[in-house]
Amino acid sequence: MKLYPRSSLKKISLAVGIGIMAAFSSASLADGDEYLGPVVSADVQTALMNGNRIRIAGTGLHDEQEVPNIPNEISFTLNPGETVERVLLYWQVFDDDLAYDTDIDVSRNGGTDMMVSGEVIGEFVSTLGGSPAPSFYGAYSATIRADVTDMNLIQTGSNTLTIDGLNLIALPNANFGDDGKNGAGILVILSDGSSTEVQLADGHDAAWWQRSGTLGSTVPVVFNFAPSASERMASMSMFVASVEGAQAGNDRPNIIRFTSGGVVTEVYDQLTSNRGFEWDDYQNDAVVIPASADSLQVEILSAAEGGGPYSSDGGVDPASFVWLTAGLTIQPEAMDACPDGQRPKVLTFRYLGGSCAMSDNQQTDFKCQGDLDGTPDVMLKYTDKFNGNKAQWAAKIQGANNDGYVSLMPNESFTLYTDSSNRLPPQTQFVIKAEQSMQWLDIHTSCSQPLNIGDRYGSLELIGFETRDFGPSNNQGGGKP
């Protein structure tokens, strides 16, 4: 990973900024032809407004797979408490003509094959706004998308999708050693009650360093959002096809570049055919959004760390590729629940349901056992590591019954407080019981571990706090009075 000073950022941003404006100001451009743009589907836009996570999983589709060991299978887990808002199936092909195979076969968990019909959402064009033209292998190239939400392919638990078909695909020259079936992937927009927000761009954008025009580079994708007063984290989820990995004899260099708030970060050689020959699921959960930044730009470069000289004849030959999707999940502003190191005396949580796998916090010693599926009428109780034997750590849940339990429905909140001291105990434990399941949580509340508004602890999200000098504060604002 490499950080660039602000002086070099100005040159980079100016160059790509002009490219962005030129690409997206022309009404004559076909959707997604050599750039990635917003998904115009009303159903997808509604899903993006209602959802707060994007998760991807894909597979290569070449007839002779080497990685993974079971070819043409996509494994996807939907955790308890997560709700599917939209499921999109993408695939990318090379073909000898423009009659792409827009039908593909899908089966779930070994069941019957179901034919899915998609639509072309982007093709290679030699000039922006131009007509489709041959690209790699002298073939035409397309990204195809189908909305498969209503097929119920993704259900709570483990889902294995087998992808087959594309029998009408052929290359102009069979001796190239490529059958044109680069791969397919499932992109799921889901909601889990958390405060994250999501955006999505898709299309077709191919690049190789040895070519010029639209094939010589990609058009950067820019996501805009409201600035935050503090640094926050984001996740980037992308499908990329046609990168030759170790299966072809060597990994080929590539660069993914992020630009936000005056900092350029480059990540090297992450596209390696990681889901089968010539298909990559790229997932980065550590994208930094600096304080006050109101946009994030991402682009993929056919280049190597340190630059050229390059050679496609036995030398350093940066990867050729086709970029299909870019999905952004951005965390809310992180508000420290331990301002000036003060341990909170009040914490407010929201019950969301779900599994331990849905936890999203920076505590190294947080513990979680058991899964909940968001079933109504769970009962929650507070305990502490001293089993109530230290009066100075006594705490209560507001509105709890005589046994210490409070009844909660999904999205309802509860408040933990102490009236015997100015701070909660160093370890806060909860037992949450549903009809046929239970979850146990152990959260560090001494402020020696990070404790932020928006943190997810199993089925709970921290949404408010109060200390001796700060508060009450929550994820809508607050601070020192």
C-alpha positions as CSV (number, residue, x, y, z in Angstrom):
1,M,0.0,0.0,0.0
2,K,1.4,3.4,-1.0
3,L,0.2,6.9,0.1
4,Y,0.8,9.8,-2.2
5,P,1.4,13.4,-1.0
6,R,-1.2,16.1,-1.8
7,S,1.0,17.6,-4.5
8,S,0.8,14.5,-6.6
9,L,-2.9,14.1,-5.9
10,K,-3.7,17.4,-7.7
11,K,-2.3,16.1,-11.0
12,I,-4.1,12.8,-10.8
13,S,-7.4,14.2,-9.8
14,L,-7.4,16.9,-12.5
15,A,-6.7,14.3,-15.2
16,V,-9.4,11.8,-14.1
17,G,-11.9,14.5,-13.2
18,I,-12.0,15.7,-16.8
19,G,-12.4,12.1,-18.0
20,I,-15.4,11.6,-15.6
21,M,-17.1,14.8,-16.8
22,A,-16.6,13.9,-20.4
23,A,-17.9,10.4,-19.9
24,F,-21.1,11.2,-18.0
25,S,-22.2,14.5,-19.5
26,S,-23.1,13.1,-22.9
27,A,-26.7,11.8,-23.2
28,S,-25.7,9.9,-26.3
29,L,-23.6,7.3,-24.4
30,A,-25.0,3.8,-24.2
31,D,-25.4,2.5,-20.6
32,G,-22.2,1.0,-19.3
33,D,-20.2,0.9,-22.6
34,E,-16.6,1.3,-21.3
35,Y,-17.5,2.9,-18.0
36,L,-19.4,1.9,-14.9
37,G,-22.4,4.0,-14.0
38,P,-25.4,4.1,-11.6
39,V,-27.9,1.3,-12.0
40,V,-31.1,2.9,-13.4
41,S,-33.5,0.1,-12.4
42,A,-36.2,1.4,-10.1
43,D,-36.2,-1.9,-8.1
44,V,-32.4,-1.7,-7.6
45,Q,-32.6,2.0,-6.6
46,T,-35.2,1.1,-4.0
47,A,-33.1,-1.7,-2.7
48,L,-30.1,0.6,-2.4
49,M,-32.2,3.1,-0.4
50,N,-33.5,0.3,1.9
51,G,-30.4,-1.8,2.1
52,N,-27.2,-1.2,4.1
53,R,-24.8,-4.0,2.9
54,I,-23.5,-5.3,-0.4
55,R,-22.0,-8.8,-0.5
56,I,-20.6,-10.6,-3.5
57,A,-19.6,-14.1,-4.5
58,G,-18.6,-15.4,-7.9
59,T,-16.9,-18.1,-9.9
60,G,-15.0,-18.6,-13.2
61,L,-16.8,-20.5,-15.9
62,H,-14.2,-21.8,-18.2
63,D,-14.7,-25.4,-19.2
64,E,-11.5,-26.5,-17.5
65,Q,-11.3,-24.9,-14.0
66,E,-8.3,-25.2,-11.7
67,V,-9.5,-23.0,-8.8
68,P,-11.7,-23.5,-6.9
69,N,-11.6,-27.3,-6.8
70,I,-15.4,-27.6,-7.6
71,P,-15.9,-25.6,-10.8
72,N,-18.8,-23.3,-11.6
73,E,-20.1,-23.0,-8.0
74,I,-20.9,-19.9,-6.0
75,S,-21.1,-20.2,-2.2
76,F,-23.1,-17.5,-0.4
77,T,-24.1,-17.3,3.3
78,L,-27.0,-15.2,4.4
79,N,-26.8,-14.7,8.1
80,P,-29.8,-14.9,10.5
81,G,-31.2,-11.4,10.8
82,E,-30.2,-10.3,7.3
83,T,-33.0,-9.5,4.8
84,V,-32.5,-9.7,1.0
85,E,-33.4,-6.5,-0.7
86,R,-32.2,-7.4,-4.2
87,V,-30.2,-10.2,-5.9
88,L,-28.3,-9.5,-9.1
89,L,-26.5,-12.1,-11.3
90,Y,-23.7,-10.8,-13.5
91,W,-21.7,-12.7,-16.2
92,Q,-19.1,-11.6,-18.7
93,V,-18.4,-13.1,-22.1
94,F,-16.3,-12.8,-25.2
95,D,-18.0,-13.8,-28.5
96,D,-17.4,-13.8,-32.2
97,D,-20.5,-11.8,-32.9
98,L,-23.0,-9.5,-31.1
99,A,-25.6,-12.3,-30.5
100,Y,-24.3,-12.9,-27.0
101,D,-25.7,-15.8,-25.0
102,T,-27.9,-13.9,-22.6
103,D,-29.4,-17.1,-21.1
104,I,-27.6,-19.0,-18.3
105,D,-28.6,-22.0,-16.2
106,V,-28.6,-21.7,-12.4
107,S,-29.5,-24.4,-9.7
108,R,-29.5,-24.0,-5.9
109,N,-28.2,-26.6,-3.5
110,G,-28.2,-29.4,-6.1
111,G,-31.7,-28.7,-7.3
112,T,-33.1,-28.4,-10.8
113,D,-31.5,-26.1,-13.4
114,M,-33.5,-22.9,-14.0
115,M,-32.8,-20.8,-17.0
116,V,-32.1,-17.1,-16.3
117,S,-32.4,-14.5,-19.1
118,G,-30.3,-11.4,-18.7
119,E,-29.7,-8.2,-20.5
120,V,-26.5,-6.7,-21.9
121,I,-25.7,-3.7,-19.7
122,G,-22.3,-2.8,-21.3
123,E,-20.0,-3.6,-24.2
124,F,-16.6,-2.8,-25.5
125,V,-16.6,0.3,-27.7
126,S,-13.4,1.8,-29.2
127,T,-14.6,5.3,-28.6
128,L,-17.1,6.5,-25.9
129,G,-20.5,6.8,-27.5
130,G,-19.4,4.5,-30.4
131,S,-20.7,1.2,-31.6
132,P,-19.5,-2.2,-30.3
133,A,-16.1,-3.3,-31.6
134,P,-13.8,-6.3,-31.2
135,S,-11.5,-6.2,-28.2
136,F,-9.4,-9.0,-26.7
137,Y,-8.9,-12.1,-28.9
138,G,-10.5,-10.1,-31.7
139,A,-13.9,-10.9,-30.0
140,Y,-16.8,-8.7,-28.9
141,S,-17.1,-8.3,-25.2
142,A,-20.2,-7.8,-23.0
143,T,-21.4,-7.6,-19.4
144,I,-24.8,-9.2,-18.8
145,R,-27.0,-8.7,-15.8
146,A,-30.2,-10.4,-14.5
147,D,-32.3,-9.6,-11.5
148,V,-33.0,-13.0,-9.9
149,T,-34.5,-11.7,-6.6
150,D,-37.8,-13.5,-7.2
151,M,-36.2,-16.8,-7.8
152,N,-35.4,-17.1,-4.1
153,L,-31.9,-18.3,-4.8
154,I,-30.5,-16.7,-1.6
155,Q,-32.1,-17.9,1.6
156,T,-31.0,-17.7,5.3
157,G,-28.1,-20.1,5.8
158,S,-25.7,-21.6,3.2
159,N,-26.5,-21.4,-0.5
160,T,-24.6,-23.1,-3.2
161,L,-25.4,-22.0,-6.8
162,T,-24.2,-24.0,-9.7
163,I,-23.8,-22.0,-12.9
164,D,-23.9,-23.7,-16.4
165,G,-24.9,-23.0,-20.0
166,L,-23.5,-20.3,-22.3
167,N,-23.2,-22.9,-25.0
168,L,-23.7,-20.4,-27.8
169,I,-20.4,-18.6,-27.0
170,A,-17.4,-18.9,-29.4
171,L,-14.2,-17.1,-30.2
172,P,-13.1,-16.0,-33.7
173,N,-10.0,-18.3,-33.3
174,A,-10.3,-21.4,-31.2
175,N,-6.5,-21.6,-31.0
176,F,-6.4,-18.7,-28.5
177,G,-7.1,-21.2,-25.7
178,D,-10.0,-19.3,-24.3
179,D,-13.7,-20.3,-24.6
180,G,-15.0,-16.8,-23.8
181,K,-16.9,-17.8,-20.7
182,N,-15.0,-15.7,-18.1
183,G,-17.3,-16.0,-15.1
184,A,-20.4,-15.1,-13.2
185,G,-21.2,-13.6,-9.8
186,I,-24.0,-12.9,-7.4
187,L,-24.3,-9.4,-5.9
188,V,-26.7,-9.1,-3.0
189,I,-28.1,-5.9,-1.6
190,L,-29.2,-6.7,1.9
191,S,-30.4,-5.0,5.1
192,D,-29.6,-5.8,8.7
193,G,-30.8,-2.7,10.5
194,S,-27.4,-1.1,10.8
195,S,-26.6,2.5,9.9
196,T,-24.4,1.9,6.9
197,E,-25.3,3.1,3.4
198,V,-24.7,1.6,0.0
199,Q,-24.1,2.7,-3.6
200,L,-23.6,0.6,-6.8
201,A,-22.2,1.2,-10.2
202,D,-22.0,-1.4,-13.0
203,G,-21.3,-1.7,-16.7
204,H,-18.3,-2.8,-18.9
205,D,-14.9,-1.2,-18.7
206,A,-11.9,-3.1,-20.3
207,A,-8.3,-2.1,-20.2
208,W,-4.8,-3.3,-21.2
209,W,-1.7,-1.2,-21.1
210,Q,-0.7,-2.1,-24.6
211,R,-3.8,-0.6,-26.2
212,S,-5.0,3.0,-26.7
213,G,-8.3,4.8,-26.6
214,T,-11.0,3.3,-24.3
215,L,-9.1,0.0,-24.1
216,G,-6.0,1.7,-22.8
217,S,-7.4,2.7,-19.4
218,T,-10.6,2.7,-17.3
219,V,-12.9,5.6,-16.4
220,P,-12.7,6.1,-12.6
221,V,-15.9,5.6,-10.7
222,V,-16.8,8.4,-8.2
223,F,-19.1,7.9,-5.3
224,N,-20.5,11.1,-3.6
225,F,-21.8,11.3,0.0
226,A,-22.2,13.7,2.9
227,P,-18.9,14.5,4.7
228,S,-18.2,13.4,8.2
229,A,-16.3,15.2,11.0
230,S,-14.2,12.1,11.6
231,E,-12.4,9.4,9.6
232,R,-14.6,6.4,8.8
233,M,-14.3,3.1,7.0
234,A,-15.9,1.7,3.9
235,S,-16.0,-1.5,2.0
236,M,-15.5,-1.9,-1.8
237,S,-17.0,-5.0,-3.6
238,M,-16.1,-5.5,-7.2
239,F,-16.4,-8.1,-9.9
240,V,-13.4,-8.2,-12.4
241,A,-13.1,-10.7,-15.3
242,S,-10.3,-11.8,-17.6
243,V,-7.3,-11.4,-15.3
244,E,-5.0,-14.3,-16.0
245,G,-3.7,-15.7,-12.7
246,A,-1.3,-18.4,-11.7
247,Q,-3.3,-20.9,-13.7
248,A,-1.9,-19.3,-16.8
249,G,1.7,-19.5,-15.5
250,N,2.1,-16.3,-13.7
251,D,0.2,-13.5,-11.9
252,R,0.0,-10.3,-13.9
253,P,0.5,-6.9,-12.2
254,N,-2.5,-4.7,-11.6
255,I,-3.3,-1.6,-9.4
256,I,-6.5,-0.6,-7.7
257,R,-6.4,3.1,-6.8
258,F,-8.6,4.9,-4.2
259,T,-8.8,8.6,-4.0
260,S,-10.6,10.4,-1.1
261,G,-10.1,13.6,0.8
262,G,-6.7,14.5,-0.6
263,V,-5.1,11.1,-0.2
264,V,-4.4,8.5,-3.0
265,T,-4.0,4.9,-1.9
266,E,-2.8,2.2,-4.3
267,V,-3.3,-1.5,-3.7
268,Y,-1.2,-3.8,-5.8
269,D,-1.7,-7.2,-7.5
270,Q,-5.0,-8.1,-5.8
271,L,-6.6,-9.4,-9.0
272,T,-5.3,-13.0,-9.4
273,S,-8.2,-15.1,-10.7
274,N,-9.1,-15.7,-7.1
275,R,-12.4,-17.4,-7.9
276,G,-11.4,-19.6,-10.8
277,F,-9.5,-18.9,-14.0
278,E,-10.2,-15.3,-15.2
279,W,-12.7,-14.3,-12.5
280,D,-12.1,-12.2,-9.4
281,D,-14.2,-11.2,-6.4
282,Y,-12.5,-8.2,-5.0
283,Q,-13.5,-7.3,-1.4
284,N,-11.7,-4.6,0.5
285,D,-13.2,-3.8,4.0
286,A,-10.5,-1.4,5.0
287,V,-11.0,1.6,2.6
288,V,-10.4,4.8,4.6
289,I,-12.7,7.8,4.1
290,P,-10.8,10.8,5.7
291,A,-12.6,13.4,7.8
292,S,-14.4,16.0,5.7
293,A,-14.2,13.9,2.5
294,D,-17.3,14.0,0.4
295,S,-16.4,11.5,-2.3
296,L,-14.4,8.3,-3.0
297,Q,-13.0,7.6,-6.4
298,V,-11.9,4.1,-7.5
299,E,-10.2,3.0,-10.6
300,I,-8.3,-0.1,-11.9
301,L,-5.0,0.2,-13.8
302,S,-3.3,-2.1,-16.1
303,A,0.1,-1.3,-14.6
304,A,2.7,-2.5,-12.2
305,E,4.0,-1.0,-8.9
306,G,6.8,1.4,-9.8
307,G,5.8,1.6,-13.5
308,G,7.4,0.2,-16.7
309,P,9.1,-0.6,-18.9
310,Y,6.5,-3.3,-19.8
311,S,6.7,-6.1,-22.4
312,S,4.2,-8.7,-23.5
313,D,7.0,-10.9,-24.8
314,G,8.5,-12.5,-21.7
315,G,8.7,-9.3,-19.6
316,V,6.5,-7.5,-17.1
317,D,3.1,-7.7,-18.8
318,P,0.4,-5.9,-16.7
319,A,-3.0,-7.6,-16.6
320,S,-5.7,-7.1,-19.2
321,F,-9.2,-7.2,-17.6
322,V,-12.9,-6.3,-17.8
323,W,-14.4,-4.4,-14.8
324,L,-18.1,-5.1,-14.2
325,T,-19.2,-3.7,-10.8
326,A,-18.2,-1.4,-8.0
327,G,-20.3,-1.5,-4.8
328,L,-19.6,0.8,-1.9
329,T,-20.7,0.2,1.7
330,I,-19.8,3.2,3.9
331,Q,-19.9,3.3,7.7
332,P,-21.6,6.1,9.6
333,E,-19.5,8.7,11.4
334,A,-17.7,7.1,14.3
335,M,-18.6,8.9,17.5
336,D,-16.3,7.9,20.4
337,A,-18.4,6.7,23.3
338,C,-15.3,7.3,25.5
339,P,-14.6,11.0,25.0
340,D,-11.4,12.1,26.7
341,G,-11.1,8.6,28.0
342,Q,-14.1,8.8,30.2
343,R,-15.9,5.5,30.8
344,P,-19.7,5.9,29.9
345,K,-22.3,5.8,32.7
346,V,-25.1,5.2,30.2
347,L,-25.1,3.1,27.0
348,T,-28.1,2.7,24.6
349,F,-28.3,-0.3,22.2
350,R,-30.7,-1.2,19.5
351,Y,-31.7,-4.9,19.0
352,L,-31.4,-6.0,15.4
353,G,-31.3,-9.8,15.6
354,G,-28.7,-11.8,13.8
355,S,-25.6,-13.8,14.2
356,C,-22.1,-13.3,15.8
357,A,-20.8,-13.0,12.2
358,M,-22.6,-9.7,11.8
359,S,-20.4,-8.1,14.5
360,D,-18.6,-5.0,13.2
361,N,-16.4,-3.4,15.8
362,Q,-12.7,-2.8,16.6
363,Q,-12.5,-4.6,20.0
364,T,-9.9,-7.4,20.1
365,D,-11.4,-9.2,23.1
366,F,-15.1,-8.9,22.2
367,K,-16.8,-12.3,22.6
368,C,-20.1,-13.6,21.1
369,Q,-21.7,-17.0,21.1
370,G,-25.0,-18.0,19.5
371,D,-27.2,-16.8,16.7
372,L,-30.6,-15.0,16.7
373,D,-32.8,-14.5,13.7
374,G,-34.6,-11.3,14.7
375,T,-37.7,-13.2,16.0
376,P,-40.0,-10.9,18.0
377,D,-40.2,-11.0,21.8
378,V,-36.6,-11.8,22.7
379,M,-35.7,-11.3,26.3
380,L,-32.4,-9.6,27.2
381,K,-30.6,-9.5,30.6
382,Y,-27.5,-7.7,31.7
383,T,-24.8,-9.4,33.7
384,D,-21.2,-8.6,34.6
385,K,-18.0,-10.6,34.9
386,F,-18.2,-10.3,38.7
387,N,-21.7,-11.8,38.8
388,G,-23.0,-8.8,40.7
389,N,-20.6,-9.2,43.6
390,K,-19.0,-5.7,43.3
391,A,-21.4,-3.0,44.2
392,Q,-19.3,-0.3,42.4
393,W,-20.1,-2.0,39.1
394,A,-23.8,-2.4,39.6
395,A,-25.8,-1.6,36.5
396,K,-29.4,-1.9,35.4
397,I,-31.5,-2.0,32.2
398,Q,-34.2,0.7,32.2
399,G,-37.6,-0.9,32.4
400,A,-36.3,-4.5,33.2
401,N,-38.6,-6.8,35.2
402,N,-37.8,-8.2,38.7
403,D,-35.6,-10.9,37.1
404,G,-33.5,-8.2,35.2
405,Y,-35.0,-9.0,31.8
406,V,-36.4,-6.6,29.2
407,S,-38.6,-7.7,26.3
408,L,-37.4,-6.4,22.8
409,M,-38.7,-6.5,19.3
410,P,-36.4,-5.9,16.3
411,N,-35.2,-2.3,16.0
412,E,-36.3,-1.5,19.6
413,S,-33.7,0.0,21.9
414,F,-32.8,-0.3,25.5
415,T,-30.7,1.7,27.9
416,L,-28.1,0.3,30.4
417,Y,-27.2,2.7,33.2
418,T,-25.7,2.9,36.7
419,D,-27.0,4.9,39.6
420,S,-24.2,3.9,42.1
421,S,-21.2,5.4,40.3
422,N,-20.3,7.6,37.4
423,R,-19.3,4.7,35.1
424,L,-20.3,1.3,33.9
425,P,-18.3,-1.8,34.7
426,P,-15.2,-2.6,32.6
427,Q,-16.9,-5.7,31.0
428,T,-20.6,-5.6,30.1
429,Q,-22.3,-8.9,29.3
430,F,-25.8,-9.6,27.9
431,V,-27.8,-12.8,27.6
432,I,-30.5,-12.6,24.9
433,K,-33.0,-15.4,24.7
434,A,-35.5,-16.2,21.9
435,E,-37.9,-19.1,21.8
436,Q,-35.4,-21.7,20.5
437,S,-32.1,-19.8,20.5
438,M,-29.8,-17.7,22.7
439,Q,-26.9,-15.3,22.3
440,W,-24.3,-14.3,24.8
441,L,-22.2,-11.1,24.4
442,D,-19.2,-9.8,26.3
443,I,-18.4,-6.2,25.4
444,H,-15.4,-4.2,26.8
445,T,-16.7,-1.0,28.3
446,S,-13.7,0.3,30.2
447,C,-12.5,2.4,27.3
448,S,-9.2,0.5,27.0
449,Q,-10.8,-0.9,23.8
450,P,-12.5,1.1,21.1
451,L,-16.2,1.8,21.8
452,N,-18.0,3.8,19.1
453,I,-21.5,4.7,18.1
454,G,-22.6,2.5,15.3
455,D,-20.5,-0.5,16.5
456,R,-22.2,-3.8,15.9
457,Y,-22.0,-6.5,18.6
458,G,-23.8,-9.6,17.4
459,S,-27.5,-8.8,17.4
460,L,-26.9,-5.3,19.1
461,E,-25.9,-1.9,17.7
462,L,-24.5,0.8,20.0
463,I,-26.6,3.9,19.3
464,G,-26.1,6.3,22.3
465,F,-24.0,7.0,25.4
466,E,-23.6,9.4,28.3
467,T,-20.6,10.1,30.5
468,R,-20.0,12.4,33.5
469,D,-19.1,15.4,31.2
470,F,-20.5,14.3,27.8
471,G,-24.0,13.5,26.7
472,P,-26.5,12.4,26.1
473,S,-25.2,11.6,22.6
474,N,-26.4,9.3,19.8
475,N,-25.8,8.5,16.2
476,Q,-27.8,11.5,15.1
477,G,-25.6,14.0,16.9
478,G,-24.7,15.1,20.4
479,G,-21.6,15.9,22.2
480,K,-20.3,18.0,25.1
481,P,-22.9,20.3,26.4
